[in-house]
Amino acid sequence: MGKEYLIDTNAVIDYLDNKLPKKANAFIDGINSNISVITRIELLAWPGASDKQTRILMEFVEMSEVFNLQEDIILKSINIRKSHKTKLPDALIAATAFVHEFTIITRNTKDFEMIEGLEVINPYDI
């Protein structure tokens, strides 16, 4: 089995808005769509989304593998929060990536760079 990825909220939005470079869009088209339950919540709670955008977001979430909170993710996020000044949503996304051995795709690499052992790629650098 090849490398697996967890797509962060900002990367999903840029992907769906066709803001990513063609190479990054093609890359995301070719991988499994894995997202954290946090990304699901952030996408579907977007207050400024039009009806059309909401439908697109819902379709993306429905076709994605959504990783819910489990005890091992909760414990890892506690450890991350204790060790780093990481926001709770970012800690949960990072913990999900650690537990499932995913590389995170995000444009906000600074949110995760201080977490040792976590693989992160910026879709704009693909």
C-alpha positions as CSV (number, residue, x, y, z in Angstrom):
1,M,0.0,0.0,0.0
2,G,1.3,3.4,-0.9
3,K,1.5,6.6,1.1
4,E,-1.8,7.9,2.4
5,Y,-2.8,11.5,3.0
6,L,-5.1,13.5,5.2
7,I,-6.5,16.6,3.5
8,D,-6.8,19.7,5.8
9,T,-9.8,22.0,5.5
10,N,-8.0,24.8,3.7
11,A,-6.6,22.4,1.1
12,V,-10.1,21.0,0.4
13,I,-11.5,24.5,-0.1
14,D,-8.7,25.5,-2.4
15,Y,-9.1,22.3,-4.3
16,L,-12.8,22.6,-4.7
17,D,-12.5,26.3,-5.7
18,N,-9.9,25.3,-8.4
19,K,-7.3,27.6,-6.7
20,L,-4.5,25.0,-6.6
21,P,-1.9,24.6,-9.3
22,K,-2.9,22.0,-11.9
23,K,-0.2,19.6,-10.6
24,A,-1.7,19.8,-7.1
25,N,-5.3,19.3,-8.4
26,A,-4.1,16.2,-10.4
27,F,-2.3,14.9,-7.3
28,I,-5.4,15.3,-5.1
29,D,-7.6,13.7,-7.8
30,G,-5.3,10.7,-7.7
31,I,-5.4,10.0,-3.9
32,N,-7.9,8.7,-1.5
33,S,-9.9,11.5,0.0
34,N,-9.2,11.2,3.7
35,I,-10.4,13.9,6.1
36,S,-10.7,14.3,9.8
37,V,-14.1,14.7,11.4
38,I,-12.8,18.2,12.3
39,T,-12.5,19.0,8.5
40,R,-16.0,17.7,8.0
41,I,-17.3,20.0,10.7
42,E,-15.4,23.0,9.5
43,L,-16.5,22.5,5.9
44,L,-20.1,22.0,6.6
45,A,-20.3,24.8,9.2
46,W,-18.9,27.4,6.8
47,P,-21.2,30.3,7.4
48,G,-20.6,32.1,4.1
49,A,-21.2,29.2,1.9
50,S,-23.9,29.6,-0.8
51,D,-26.4,26.8,-1.4
52,K,-24.3,25.6,-4.4
53,Q,-21.1,25.7,-2.3
54,T,-22.8,23.7,0.5
55,R,-23.9,21.0,-2.0
56,I,-20.4,20.8,-3.4
57,L,-18.9,20.5,0.1
58,M,-21.5,17.9,1.1
59,E,-20.7,15.8,-2.0
60,F,-17.0,16.0,-1.2
61,V,-17.6,14.9,2.4
62,E,-19.8,12.1,1.3
63,M,-17.2,10.7,-1.1
64,S,-14.4,11.1,1.5
65,E,-13.3,8.7,4.2
66,V,-14.0,10.6,7.4
67,F,-11.9,9.6,10.4
68,N,-13.9,10.2,13.6
69,L,-12.5,10.7,17.1
70,Q,-11.3,7.5,18.7
71,E,-9.6,7.0,22.0
72,D,-6.1,6.8,20.5
73,I,-6.7,10.0,18.5
74,I,-8.0,11.7,21.7
75,L,-5.0,10.6,23.7
76,K,-2.5,11.7,21.0
77,S,-4.2,15.1,20.7
78,I,-3.9,15.6,24.4
79,N,-0.2,14.8,24.1
80,I,0.2,17.3,21.3
81,R,-1.7,20.0,23.1
82,K,0.5,19.5,26.2
83,S,3.7,19.5,24.2
84,H,2.9,22.4,21.8
85,K,0.8,25.5,21.7
86,T,-1.4,23.9,19.1
87,K,-5.1,24.9,18.6
88,L,-7.5,22.1,19.4
89,P,-8.7,21.5,15.8
90,D,-5.1,21.3,14.6
91,A,-4.1,19.0,17.4
92,L,-7.0,16.7,16.5
93,I,-6.0,16.7,12.8
94,A,-2.4,16.1,13.6
95,A,-3.3,13.2,16.0
96,T,-5.5,11.7,13.3
97,A,-2.6,11.8,10.9
98,F,-0.2,10.3,13.4
99,V,-2.6,7.4,14.4
100,H,-3.3,6.5,10.8
101,E,0.2,7.3,9.5
102,F,-1.0,9.9,7.1
103,T,0.8,12.9,5.6
104,I,-1.2,16.1,6.0
105,I,-1.9,18.2,3.0
106,T,-2.3,21.8,4.1
107,R,-1.4,25.3,3.0
108,N,-1.0,26.2,6.7
109,T,2.2,24.2,7.3
110,K,3.2,26.5,10.1
111,D,0.3,25.1,12.2
112,F,2.0,21.7,12.2
113,E,5.7,22.3,11.7
114,M,6.6,22.2,15.4
115,I,5.1,18.7,15.8
116,E,8.1,16.3,15.5
117,G,7.6,13.3,13.3
118,L,4.5,14.6,11.5
119,E,4.7,14.7,7.7
120,V,3.2,17.8,6.1
121,I,3.1,19.0,2.5
122,N,1.9,22.2,1.1
123,P,-0.3,21.6,-2.0
124,Y,1.2,24.7,-3.6
125,D,4.6,23.0,-3.5
126,I,3.6,19.8,-5.2
